[in-house]
């Protein structure tokens, strides 16, 4: 691809590159964008700058692909009030996608709690190409066994038989689903029956017949092992009922079953009455003052602390982190996902917390960044995103500090690009109040 007389050509110069493919950072690189796509990237001394290009000197900065969150839910909440029937509409979906982009999360997988409007949003994104929000991929309505765990109130998605499951998966994929989601859990035994295996097999087999991958919400090791045998393609949570059995990791690796979402921040969030970052400007700039007040409410904190499962979550988090580290060490393919979007699991911010927790679980910052970029893109064969190389969309995150030295440096956001267009960052926007009341960007 070459620049033409009327093309928009942007050159980003003299940055350190983290390419999303796992290679060590490469110093003094230059990148050329033409109409939002990367046409050339390489050592600054070797890249020829097209005449008439807009040039931006990024000396001292770190450039990486935009983050991809492989597990989110869109349009469910206003603040921390969750109500699918009340809040799920295009305006709320797109507002949340803009917030993700402001945090440097330039693509998301939305996991099974979408109504039909998501297909209109995604169709328009793919038709337009050069969008001004995060990109979305969807599992549409996920598969829930009737009366069991999963889904959200107000969205009909329950099935009772394999035949109903097959029909539902066919119907949903025909609407444009990128992949298929199913839930197999019982909420710590509160629910009488988990999804039966004939239902999960019907969902997985039908997805594969239609050329789609099938992913599962799981909690228990025994369910995970059987789903691997049934051909599931990925898990959207860790095993959390005990220490990982090495045989499960071996089966996952042999069967090319990915731990595509890590969701450690989900488990961590449940361990707090009051989230520890509630006054952190990197968080508070992305929420309204009413949300901060609601989080700090003594009544809410008391309600959480008195919940029947509140005391269980620290151990669940410990197991999830240990099992993630064990899977990574065993060579299972892993991505990064947060389960953001339901009440008090916040879009954008949780991706940065997730990366931190992944590193605390035993992988390197570079491995975590690769999981959240190139690996997540490869799982859905999203060929236009995830790495910094010619032909890809210019979905980019520019940082002031080196995230491979300290993973928390992903928060030092200097600029975000979607399809080569600069987006407002979380440090340039402020939800619901004057900017000077939101807290300053780090120096």
C-alpha positions as CSV (number, residue, x, y, z in Angstrom):
1,X,0.0,0.0,0.0
2,X,1.4,3.4,-0.9
3,X,0.4,6.9,-0.1
4,X,-1.6,8.8,-2.8
5,X,-2.1,12.5,-3.3
6,X,-5.4,12.6,-1.3
7,X,-4.5,10.0,1.3
8,X,-4.1,10.9,5.0
9,X,-0.6,10.0,5.8
10,X,0.7,10.2,9.4
11,X,4.2,9.3,10.5
12,X,5.0,8.4,14.2
13,X,8.7,8.7,14.8
14,X,11.5,7.6,17.1
15,X,9.5,5.5,19.6
16,X,10.4,2.2,21.3
17,X,8.2,-0.5,19.8
18,X,6.4,-3.3,21.6
19,X,4.9,-5.1,18.6
20,X,2.3,-7.5,20.1
21,X,4.2,-10.6,18.8
22,X,6.3,-11.1,21.9
23,X,9.6,-9.8,20.6
24,X,11.7,-7.6,23.0
25,X,11.1,-3.9,22.7
26,X,12.8,-2.3,19.6
27,X,14.3,1.1,20.1
28,X,14.1,4.1,17.7
29,X,11.4,2.9,15.4
30,X,9.2,4.8,12.9
31,X,5.7,3.9,11.6
32,X,3.8,5.1,8.6
33,X,0.0,5.2,8.6
34,X,-2.0,5.8,5.4
35,X,-5.7,6.2,5.8
36,X,-5.6,4.5,9.1
37,X,-3.6,1.4,8.2
38,X,0.1,0.7,8.9
39,X,2.1,0.7,5.7
40,X,5.6,0.5,7.1
41,X,7.3,0.1,10.4
42,X,11.0,-0.3,11.2
43,X,14.2,1.4,12.3
44,X,13.9,5.2,12.0
45,X,17.0,5.4,9.9
46,X,15.5,3.0,7.3
47,X,11.9,4.2,7.0
48,X,11.4,6.7,4.2
49,X,8.9,9.4,5.3
50,X,6.4,10.2,2.5
51,X,6.4,13.8,1.4
52,X,3.6,15.8,2.8
53,X,3.1,13.5,5.8
54,X,2.0,14.7,9.2
55,X,4.9,13.9,11.5
56,X,4.8,13.3,15.2
57,X,8.0,12.9,17.2
58,X,7.5,10.2,19.9
59,X,11.1,10.3,21.2
60,X,11.1,8.7,24.7
61,X,7.7,7.1,24.2
62,X,6.6,3.5,24.0
63,X,4.2,2.4,21.3
64,X,2.3,-0.9,21.3
65,X,-0.9,-2.3,19.8
66,X,-4.2,-1.2,21.4
67,X,-5.2,-3.5,24.2
68,X,-7.8,-6.2,23.4
69,X,-10.1,-7.3,26.3
70,X,-11.4,-10.8,25.6
71,X,-14.2,-10.8,28.1
72,X,-16.6,-7.8,28.6
73,X,-20.3,-7.2,28.8
74,X,-21.7,-4.1,27.1
75,X,-24.7,-1.9,27.9
76,X,-25.8,-3.5,31.2
77,X,-25.3,-0.6,33.6
78,X,-25.7,3.0,34.4
79,X,-23.1,3.8,37.0
80,X,-23.4,0.7,39.2
81,X,-27.1,0.2,38.6
82,X,-27.5,-2.9,36.5
83,X,-30.7,-3.5,34.4
84,X,-30.5,-5.0,30.9
85,X,-34.0,-4.0,29.9
86,X,-33.5,-0.4,31.1
87,X,-30.0,0.4,29.8
88,X,-29.2,-1.9,26.9
89,X,-29.4,0.3,23.8
90,X,-27.1,1.6,21.1
91,X,-26.3,4.9,22.9
92,X,-25.0,3.1,26.0
93,X,-23.1,0.5,24.1
94,X,-21.3,3.1,22.1
95,X,-20.6,5.3,25.1
96,X,-19.0,2.4,26.8
97,X,-16.9,1.6,23.7
98,X,-15.7,5.2,23.7
99,X,-14.7,4.7,27.4
100,X,-12.8,1.6,26.6
101,X,-10.9,3.4,23.9
102,X,-10.0,6.3,26.3
103,X,-8.3,3.7,28.4
104,X,-6.3,2.3,25.5
105,X,-8.6,-0.7,25.1
106,X,-9.2,-0.5,21.3
107,X,-11.1,-3.9,20.9
108,X,-13.4,-6.0,23.1
109,X,-15.1,-9.4,22.9
110,X,-18.6,-9.1,24.4
111,X,-19.6,-12.3,26.0
112,X,-23.1,-13.6,25.6
113,X,-25.3,-10.9,27.1
114,X,-26.0,-8.9,24.0
115,X,-29.3,-8.2,22.3
116,X,-29.7,-7.8,18.6
117,X,-28.6,-4.1,18.6
118,X,-24.9,-5.3,18.9
119,X,-25.1,-6.7,15.4
120,X,-26.1,-3.3,14.0
121,X,-23.2,-1.6,15.9
122,X,-20.7,-4.1,14.6
123,X,-22.0,-4.1,11.1
124,X,-21.6,-0.4,11.0
125,X,-18.1,-0.6,12.5
126,X,-17.0,-3.0,9.9
127,X,-18.6,-1.1,7.0
128,X,-17.0,2.2,8.2
129,X,-13.6,0.8,9.1
130,X,-12.2,4.1,10.5
131,X,-14.3,4.3,13.6
132,X,-14.0,6.4,16.7
133,X,-14.7,3.8,19.4
134,X,-13.3,0.5,20.5
135,X,-14.1,-2.3,18.1
136,X,-16.5,-5.1,19.2
137,X,-16.7,-8.8,18.6
138,X,-19.7,-10.6,20.0
139,X,-21.1,-13.9,21.2
140,X,-24.6,-12.4,21.0
141,X,-26.9,-14.3,23.3
142,X,-24.9,-17.0,25.1
143,X,-26.4,-20.4,25.9
144,X,-27.9,-20.9,29.4
145,X,-29.5,-24.1,30.6
146,X,-33.0,-23.4,31.8
147,X,-33.0,-22.6,35.5
148,X,-29.2,-22.8,35.8
149,X,-26.5,-20.2,36.1
150,X,-25.7,-17.6,33.5
151,X,-27.0,-14.7,31.4
152,X,-28.8,-11.6,32.6
153,X,-32.4,-11.0,33.6
154,X,-34.4,-9.6,30.7
155,X,-32.5,-11.3,27.9
156,X,-34.1,-14.6,26.9
157,X,-31.4,-17.2,26.2
158,X,-32.4,-20.3,28.1
159,X,-32.6,-23.8,26.6
160,X,-33.8,-27.2,27.9
161,X,-32.8,-29.8,25.3
162,X,-30.0,-30.4,22.8
163,X,-32.5,-29.7,20.0
164,X,-33.4,-26.3,21.5
165,X,-29.6,-25.6,21.9
166,X,-28.9,-26.4,18.2
167,X,-31.7,-24.2,17.1
168,X,-30.6,-21.3,19.3
169,X,-27.0,-21.5,18.2
170,X,-28.0,-21.5,14.6
171,X,-30.4,-18.6,15.1
172,X,-27.8,-16.5,16.9
173,X,-24.9,-17.2,14.5
174,X,-27.2,-16.3,11.6
175,X,-27.5,-12.8,13.2
176,X,-23.7,-12.4,13.0
177,X,-22.1,-13.8,16.1
178,X,-18.4,-14.0,16.0
179,X,-18.3,-17.0,18.4
180,X,-20.6,-18.9,20.8
181,X,-20.6,-18.7,24.6
182,X,-22.1,-21.1,27.1
183,X,-22.3,-21.1,30.9
184,X,-21.6,-24.1,33.2
185,X,-21.7,-23.2,36.9
186,X,-23.9,-23.4,40.0
187,X,-23.0,-20.3,42.0
188,X,-21.2,-22.1,44.8
189,X,-23.9,-24.8,44.9
190,X,-26.8,-22.4,45.2
191,X,-28.3,-23.6,41.9
192,X,-29.5,-27.1,41.8
193,X,-28.1,-28.1,38.4
194,X,-25.3,-27.1,36.2
195,X,-25.6,-27.2,32.4
196,X,-25.9,-31.0,31.5
197,X,-23.2,-32.3,29.1
198,X,-25.6,-33.1,26.3
199,X,-26.5,-29.4,26.2
200,X,-22.9,-28.2,26.1
201,X,-22.0,-30.8,23.5
202,X,-24.9,-29.6,21.3
203,X,-23.7,-26.0,21.6
204,X,-20.1,-26.8,20.9
205,X,-20.8,-29.1,17.9
206,X,-23.3,-26.7,16.4
207,X,-20.9,-23.8,16.7
208,X,-18.2,-25.9,14.9
209,X,-20.6,-26.9,12.2
210,X,-21.2,-23.2,11.5
211,X,-17.5,-22.4,11.5
212,X,-17.5,-20.7,14.9
213,X,-15.4,-21.2,18.1
214,X,-17.2,-22.1,21.3
215,X,-16.1,-20.7,24.7
216,X,-17.3,-21.5,28.2
217,X,-17.8,-20.0,31.5
218,X,-16.6,-22.6,34.0
219,X,-15.7,-22.8,37.7
220,X,-15.2,-26.5,38.4
221,X,-12.2,-28.6,37.2
222,X,-14.4,-31.6,36.4
223,X,-16.5,-29.5,34.0
224,X,-13.5,-28.0,32.4
225,X,-12.0,-31.5,31.7
226,X,-15.2,-32.8,30.1
227,X,-15.7,-29.7,28.0
228,X,-12.1,-30.2,26.7
229,X,-13.1,-33.7,25.7
230,X,-16.2,-32.3,23.9
231,X,-14.0,-29.9,21.8
232,X,-14.5,-26.5,23.5
233,X,-12.1,-23.9,22.1
234,X,-11.5,-21.8,25.1
235,X,-12.3,-20.9,28.7
236,X,-13.4,-17.5,29.8
237,X,-12.5,-18.0,33.5
238,X,-9.9,-20.0,35.5
239,X,-10.7,-23.2,37.3
240,X,-11.4,-22.0,40.8
241,X,-12.5,-24.9,42.9
242,X,-9.0,-26.3,43.6
243,X,-5.4,-26.5,42.4
244,X,-5.1,-27.1,38.7
245,X,-4.6,-30.7,37.8
246,X,-1.6,-31.0,35.5
247,X,-3.5,-33.5,33.4
248,X,-6.1,-30.8,32.6
249,X,-3.4,-28.4,31.4
250,X,-1.9,-31.1,29.3
251,X,-5.2,-31.9,27.7
252,X,-5.8,-28.2,27.0
253,X,-2.4,-27.8,25.4
254,X,-2.8,-31.0,23.3
255,X,-6.3,-30.1,22.2
256,X,-5.4,-26.4,21.5
257,X,-7.9,-25.2,24.1
258,X,-7.0,-21.7,25.1
259,X,-7.4,-19.9,28.5
260,X,-8.4,-17.0,26.5
261,X,-9.7,-14.8,29.4
262,X,-7.9,-14.5,32.7
263,X,-10.6,-12.6,34.6
264,X,-8.5,-12.2,37.8
265,X,-9.7,-8.7,38.3
266,X,-13.3,-10.1,38.5
267,X,-12.4,-12.3,41.4
268,X,-10.3,-9.6,43.0
269,X,-13.2,-7.1,42.9
270,X,-15.4,-9.4,44.9
271,X,-12.9,-9.5,47.8
272,X,-13.5,-5.8,48.7
273,X,-16.2,-3.9,50.4
274,X,-14.8,-0.7,48.9
275,X,-12.6,-1.0,45.9
276,X,-9.1,0.1,46.8
277,X,-8.7,2.4,43.8
278,X,-11.9,4.4,44.2
279,X,-9.9,7.7,44.7
280,X,-7.3,6.9,42.0
281,X,-7.6,9.6,39.3
282,X,-6.9,6.9,36.6
283,X,-10.1,5.3,37.8
284,X,-12.2,8.2,38.9
285,X,-11.9,10.2,35.7
286,X,-13.9,7.4,34.0
287,X,-16.9,7.4,36.2
288,X,-19.5,9.9,37.4
289,X,-19.4,11.5,40.9
290,X,-22.6,9.7,41.7
291,X,-20.8,6.4,41.1
292,X,-18.0,7.3,43.5
293,X,-20.6,8.2,46.1
294,X,-22.5,4.9,45.6
295,X,-19.3,2.9,45.9
296,X,-18.4,4.7,49.2
297,X,-21.9,4.2,50.6
298,X,-21.7,2.5,54.0
299,X,-25.0,0.7,53.2
300,X,-23.5,-0.8,50.1
301,X,-20.4,-1.9,51.9
302,X,-22.4,-3.5,54.6
303,X,-24.6,-5.3,52.1
304,X,-21.5,-6.7,50.3
305,X,-19.9,-7.8,53.5
306,X,-23.0,-9.6,54.6
307,X,-23.4,-11.5,51.4
308,X,-23.4,-15.3,51.7
309,X,-20.3,-15.8,49.6
310,X,-18.2,-12.7,50.5
311,X,-15.8,-14.6,52.7
312,X,-15.1,-17.2,50.0
313,X,-13.7,-14.9,47.4
314,X,-10.2,-14.3,48.8
315,X,-9.5,-18.1,48.5
316,X,-11.2,-18.1,45.0
317,X,-8.8,-15.3,43.9
318,X,-5.8,-17.1,45.3
319,X,-6.7,-20.3,43.4
320,X,-7.5,-18.4,40.2
321,X,-4.1,-16.6,40.3
322,X,-2.2,-19.8,41.1
323,X,-4.0,-21.7,38.3
324,X,-3.4,-19.0,35.8
325,X,0.3,-19.1,36.5
326,X,0.3,-22.9,36.3
327,X,-1.5,-22.9,33.0
328,X,0.9,-20.4,31.6
329,X,3.9,-22.4,32.8
330,X,2.4,-25.6,31.3
331,X,2.3,-23.9,27.8
332,X,-1.4,-23.4,27.5
333,X,-2.2,-20.5,25.2
334,X,-3.6,-17.6,27.3
335,X,-5.1,-14.2,26.6
336,X,-6.3,-11.3,28.8
337,X,-9.9,-10.7,29.7
338,X,-11.6,-9.0,32.6
339,X,-15.3,-9.7,32.7
340,X,-15.9,-6.0,32.9
341,X,-19.3,-4.5,32.4
342,X,-21.6,-5.9,35.1
343,X,-22.1,-3.8,38.2
344,X,-18.9,-2.4,39.8
345,X,-16.6,-4.1,37.2
346,X,-15.5,-1.0,35.3
347,X,-14.8,-0.7,31.6
348,X,-11.2,0.1,30.7
349,X,-9.7,0.4,34.1
350,X,-10.1,-3.3,34.8
351,X,-7.9,-4.1,31.8
352,X,-5.0,-2.4,33.5
353,X,-5.7,-4.0,36.8
354,X,-6.0,-7.4,35.1
355,X,-2.5,-7.0,33.5
356,X,-1.1,-6.2,36.9
357,X,-2.7,-9.3,38.4
358,X,-1.5,-11.5,35.6
359,X,2.1,-10.4,36.3
360,X,1.6,-11.0,40.0
361,X,0.5,-14.6,39.0
362,X,3.9,-15.4,37.5
363,X,4.3,-14.2,33.9
364,X,6.4,-11.3,32.7
365,X,5.1,-7.9,31.7
366,X,6.0,-8.6,28.1
367,X,4.0,-11.9,28.2
368,X,1.0,-10.1,29.6
369,X,1.1,-7.4,27.0
370,X,1.4,-10.0,24.2
371,X,-1.6,-11.9,25.7
372,X,-3.6,-8.7,25.6
373,X,-2.8,-7.9,22.0
374,X,-1.5,-10.4,19.5
375,X,-2.8,-13.5,21.3
376,X,-6.3,-12.2,21.8
377,X,-6.5,-11.2,18.1
378,X,-5.3,-14.6,17.0
379,X,-8.0,-16.5,18.9
380,X,-10.8,-15.0,16.7
381,X,-8.5,-14.7,13.7
382,X,-9.0,-10.9,13.8
383,X,-6.4,-10.3,11.1
384,X,-6.6,-6.5,11.1
385,X,-5.7,-5.9,14.7
386,X,-3.5,-7.0,17.6
387,X,0.1,-6.4,16.3
388,X,2.1,-3.5,14.8
389,X,2.9,-4.6,11.3
390,X,2.0,-3.5,7.7
391,X,-1.6,-4.1,6.7
392,X,-3.0,-3.8,10.2
393,X,-5.3,-1.0,11.4
394,X,-3.4,1.7,13.3
395,X,-5.0,0.8,16.6
396,X,-2.2,1.9,18.9
397,X,-1.4,2.8,22.5
398,X,1.4,5.2,23.2
399,X,2.8,5.3,26.7
400,X,5.1,7.7,28.5
401,X,6.9,4.9,30.4
402,X,8.1,1.4,29.7
403,X,5.4,-1.2,30.4
404,X,7.9,-4.1,30.1
405,X,9.8,-2.7,33.0
406,X,6.7,-2.2,35.2
407,X,3.3,-3.4,34.0
408,X,1.6,-0.5,35.8
409,X,3.2,1.8,33.3
410,X,0.3,0.9,30.9
411,X,-1.5,3.6,32.9
412,X,0.9,6.3,31.6
413,X,-1.2,6.9,28.5
414,X,0.2,9.5,26.2
415,X,-2.1,8.8,23.2
416,X,-4.6,6.3,21.8
417,X,-5.2,5.8,18.1
418,X,-8.1,3.8,16.5
419,X,-7.6,3.3,12.8
420,X,-4.9,6.0,12.8
421,X,-7.1,8.6,14.4
422,X,-6.2,10.1,17.7
423,X,-8.8,9.4,20.4
424,X,-9.4,11.4,23.6
425,X,-7.5,9.5,26.4
426,X,-8.7,9.1,30.0
427,X,-6.3,11.8,30.9
428,X,-8.0,14.2,28.5
429,X,-11.6,13.5,29.4
430,X,-13.5,13.5,32.7
431,X,-16.9,12.0,33.2
432,X,-19.6,14.3,34.6
433,X,-17.5,17.0,36.2
434,X,-15.0,19.8,35.4
435,X,-11.6,18.4,34.3
436,X,-9.8,20.2,37.1
437,X,-11.9,18.2,39.7
438,X,-10.7,14.8,38.3
439,X,-7.2,14.5,39.5
440,X,-4.0,15.0,37.5
441,X,-2.2,12.7,35.1
442,X,1.0,11.2,36.5
443,X,4.2,12.9,35.8
